[in-house]
């Protein structure tokens, strides 16, 4: 018998030609192996894409968190400068909300 076809037509040919026993069984096993290899290749590709996307998103979260921290610091600094250091410093409401969001909490 020649090399099996990768598209599974070898099984159909075996059935049409009335092959049975070891030759038909071999064709079936080879086609199942090809299907399994295709599935594994697709799964590996999906896993790699997911890992790449996860890495990209972690970097983006870190970048946005740093930007948010800088913005909160600027807001708080402006709040303190407006009070001209007279009286107690009150944490600005937007800074409180940012800190709560970073901790995964709702609004304070």
Backbone bond lengths (Angstrom), bond angles and torsions (degrees), N, CA, C in turn:
res aa  C-N    CA-C-N  psi(-1)  N-CA   C-N-CA  omega(-1)  CA-C   N-CA-C  phi
1 X - - - 1.466 - - 1.518 108.81 -
2 X 1.314 118.29 144.06 1.462 122.12 -179.43 1.531 110.03 -76.04
3 X 1.335 113.94 178.97 1.465 119.71 178.68 1.527 108.85 -61.14
4 X 1.351 117.65 143.30 1.464 119.66 179.43 1.524 111.02 -69.32
5 X 1.321 115.75 147.31 1.454 120.79 176.50 1.514 108.57 -76.96
6 X 1.318 115.89 144.44 1.463 120.87 -177.77 1.530 112.23 -74.96
7 X 1.306 117.93 -16.32 1.463 119.85 -177.21 1.520 113.78 -92.83
8 X 1.303 118.07 3.76 1.456 121.54 177.12 1.511 114.28 88.12
9 X 1.345 118.13 1.67 1.463 118.97 -178.90 1.521 111.70 -69.24
10 X 1.343 117.48 -16.94 1.458 119.52 178.15 1.526 111.04 -62.41
11 X 1.319 117.30 -32.70 1.464 120.94 178.29 1.519 109.73 -67.74
12 X 1.342 115.03 -45.25 1.461 119.01 179.71 1.522 110.66 -61.80
13 X 1.332 116.36 -41.97 1.462 119.46 179.19 1.529 110.63 -63.13
14 X 1.310 116.22 -40.39 1.463 119.91 179.37 1.518 110.20 -62.14
15 X 1.330 116.59 -40.95 1.461 119.97 179.58 1.523 111.06 -68.21
16 X 1.348 115.63 -43.64 1.455 119.34 -178.91 1.535 112.14 -65.28
17 X 1.322 115.33 -35.92 1.467 119.28 -178.51 1.531 111.53 -83.08
18 X 1.316 116.46 -2.42 1.455 119.85 177.68 1.511 113.52 77.33
19 X 1.325 116.83 22.79 1.449 119.06 178.70 1.518 109.62 -71.51
20 X 1.266 115.56 143.34 1.453 119.57 177.63 1.515 107.93 -144.03
21 X 1.292 114.82 176.93 1.453 119.36 176.44 1.515 112.62 73.01
22 X 1.333 116.27 -144.43 1.462 121.13 -172.04 1.526 114.26 -61.04
23 X 1.347 118.10 -36.60 1.465 119.10 -177.32 1.520 111.24 -69.10
24 X 1.319 117.87 -43.98 1.466 120.84 178.09 1.525 109.69 -67.07
25 X 1.314 117.41 -39.31 1.452 121.78 179.53 1.525 110.81 -64.00
26 X 1.327 116.20 -39.64 1.469 120.87 179.14 1.526 109.88 -63.92
27 X 1.326 116.43 -43.14 1.458 120.31 179.31 1.526 110.54 -61.98
28 X 1.313 116.47 -42.28 1.467 121.40 178.33 1.527 110.36 -62.08
29 X 1.301 118.13 -47.49 1.460 122.27 -179.08 1.532 111.38 -62.06
30 X 1.339 115.64 -41.79 1.458 119.07 179.23 1.525 111.22 -64.75
31 X 1.312 117.53 -39.74 1.468 119.69 179.42 1.532 110.64 -67.07
32 X 1.326 117.06 -37.23 1.460 120.08 178.44 1.528 110.71 -67.49
33 X 1.312 116.67 -36.17 1.457 120.89 177.84 1.531 110.04 -65.11
34 X 1.326 116.56 -41.63 1.462 120.58 178.55 1.520 110.26 -62.85
35 X 1.329 117.12 -42.53 1.466 120.74 178.32 1.525 110.54 -63.08
36 X 1.327 117.10 -42.65 1.461 120.86 179.89 1.524 110.88 -64.26
37 X 1.324 117.26 -41.64 1.465 121.05 179.06 1.531 110.64 -64.22
38 X 1.323 116.91 -39.77 1.467 120.76 177.62 1.524 110.54 -63.22
39 X 1.317 116.02 -44.12 1.457 120.40 179.38 1.525 110.58 -62.17
40 X 1.319 117.67 -44.13 1.460 121.00 179.51 1.520 111.49 -63.62
41 X 1.321 117.03 -39.16 1.469 120.54 177.75 1.519 110.37 -62.78
42 X 1.331 117.32 -44.34 1.459 121.25 178.40 1.528 110.65 -63.61
43 X 1.333 117.17 -42.06 1.460 121.12 -179.95 1.529 110.80 -63.60
44 X 1.315 117.40 -43.55 1.465 121.05 178.27 1.525 110.83 -61.75
45 X 1.321 116.61 -41.97 1.465 121.15 178.77 1.532 110.00 -61.59
46 X 1.330 117.32 -45.37 1.462 121.97 179.87 1.523 110.49 -63.01
47 X 1.332 117.45 -42.87 1.471 121.11 179.73 1.521 110.16 -62.14
48 X 1.332 117.09 -43.46 1.464 120.39 179.11 1.519 111.58 -63.75
49 X 1.330 116.87 -41.72 1.466 120.03 178.32 1.528 110.47 -63.43
50 X 1.324 116.50 -42.15 1.459 121.21 -179.25 1.527 110.59 -64.14
51 X 1.317 116.93 -42.68 1.467 120.88 179.23 1.525 110.65 -63.83
52 X 1.325 117.34 -42.46 1.464 121.25 178.55 1.530 110.88 -62.81
53 X 1.318 116.39 -43.74 1.462 121.11 179.85 1.529 110.21 -65.27
54 X 1.323 117.54 -39.62 1.460 122.08 178.42 1.529 110.40 -61.78
55 X 1.313 116.93 -44.64 1.464 121.64 178.48 1.522 110.74 -62.38
56 X 1.331 116.91 -43.69 1.457 121.21 179.63 1.531 111.42 -62.72
57 X 1.333 115.83 -42.96 1.464 119.55 -178.66 1.526 111.85 -68.24
58 X 1.328 117.69 -37.95 1.468 120.21 176.86 1.523 110.53 -61.09
59 X 1.325 117.14 -43.13 1.462 121.14 179.17 1.532 110.39 -63.75
60 X 1.338 116.47 -39.74 1.458 120.04 179.71 1.523 111.28 -66.87
61 X 1.326 117.38 -41.23 1.469 120.93 177.59 1.523 110.22 -61.87
62 X 1.328 116.78 -43.38 1.462 120.09 179.05 1.529 110.98 -62.08
63 X 1.319 116.89 -43.84 1.467 121.17 179.67 1.524 110.88 -62.69
64 X 1.331 117.50 -44.73 1.461 121.02 -179.05 1.526 112.04 -69.14
65 X 1.318 116.97 -34.49 1.462 120.52 177.30 1.527 110.25 -65.02
66 X 1.329 116.35 -43.12 1.469 119.51 177.39 1.529 110.90 -62.33
67 X 1.320 116.97 -40.51 1.462 120.54 178.51 1.530 110.40 -64.67
68 X 1.323 117.08 -41.77 1.459 121.17 178.22 1.523 111.90 -64.16
69 X 1.333 116.40 -40.64 1.465 120.12 177.32 1.525 111.04 -62.54
70 X 1.333 116.12 -41.70 1.461 119.90 179.08 1.526 110.83 -64.77
71 X 1.329 116.42 -40.18 1.452 120.35 179.05 1.537 110.43 -65.71
72 X 1.325 117.04 -43.71 1.470 120.84 179.48 1.524 110.64 -63.01
73 X 1.315 116.11 -39.92 1.467 120.12 178.27 1.520 111.02 -63.45
74 X 1.316 116.39 -41.53 1.463 120.99 178.93 1.525 110.84 -65.09
75 X 1.320 117.16 -43.05 1.468 121.28 178.96 1.523 109.66 -61.26
76 X 1.329 116.34 -46.19 1.456 120.04 -178.73 1.532 111.16 -64.92
77 X 1.337 116.02 -40.45 1.470 119.87 178.09 1.523 110.32 -60.65
78 X 1.339 116.77 -45.60 1.465 120.45 179.20 1.521 111.50 -62.99
79 X 1.323 117.22 -36.09 1.468 121.90 177.77 1.526 109.66 -63.30
80 X 1.325 116.47 -43.60 1.467 120.78 -179.30 1.527 110.82 -68.48
81 X 1.317 116.78 -39.00 1.460 119.71 179.68 1.526 111.17 -67.40
82 X 1.315 117.50 -34.71 1.460 121.00 179.45 1.528 110.39 -66.01
83 X 1.320 117.26 -32.95 1.459 120.88 179.59 1.525 111.13 -80.92
84 X 1.325 115.55 -11.34 1.458 121.91 179.13 1.528 110.39 53.97
85 X 1.301 115.75 35.82 1.462 123.97 176.25 1.524 113.39 60.02
86 X 1.320 117.07 23.09 1.467 120.01 175.31 1.516 107.95 -95.26
87 X 1.270 117.83 119.38 1.446 122.37 178.23 1.511 111.64 84.45
88 X 1.316 115.89 178.58 1.475 120.09 -176.47 1.532 111.25 -70.27
89 X 1.298 114.52 147.25 1.456 120.05 177.41 1.524 109.07 -81.16
90 X 1.285 115.99 129.62 1.460 121.36 178.87 1.525 107.33 -107.86
91 X 1.317 115.24 131.50 1.468 119.05 179.03 1.527 108.10 -70.66
92 X 1.307 115.41 126.12 1.458 121.71 -178.03 1.532 109.54 -59.35
93 X 1.323 115.99 144.45 1.464 121.25 -176.08 1.534 112.23 -59.45
94 X 1.328 118.38 -38.55 1.462 119.80 -179.79 1.532 110.75 -68.09
95 X 1.329 117.35 -32.13 1.464 121.18 176.49 1.528 109.56 -68.62
96 X 1.329 117.00 -40.58 1.468 120.61 176.27 1.535 110.54 -60.16
97 X 1.310 116.04 -43.38 1.467 119.83 179.80 1.530 111.68 -65.75
98 X 1.324 116.60 -40.11 1.468 120.31 178.29 1.530 110.43 -62.21
99 X 1.315 116.58 -46.21 1.470 120.03 -179.79 1.538 111.53 -62.89
100 X 1.324 116.13 -39.01 1.464 119.90 177.69 1.530 110.97 -65.44
101 X 1.330 116.16 -40.79 1.470 120.10 179.70 1.530 110.97 -65.06
102 X 1.310 117.37 -39.30 1.473 120.66 178.36 1.514 111.52 -62.68
103 X 1.322 116.37 -33.13 1.465 121.18 -179.88 1.539 112.03 -84.65
104 X 1.336 115.91 -1.48 1.454 120.65 179.55 1.520 113.28 79.89
105 X 1.302 116.57 18.66 1.452 120.57 179.33 1.514 109.34 -99.69
106 X 1.311 114.80 166.61 1.465 119.88 174.92 1.508 109.20 -78.11
107 X 1.292 116.46 -162.61 1.469 120.21 178.91 1.523 109.80 -67.38
108 X 1.331 117.36 146.02 1.460 120.99 -179.73 1.509 112.70 -67.20
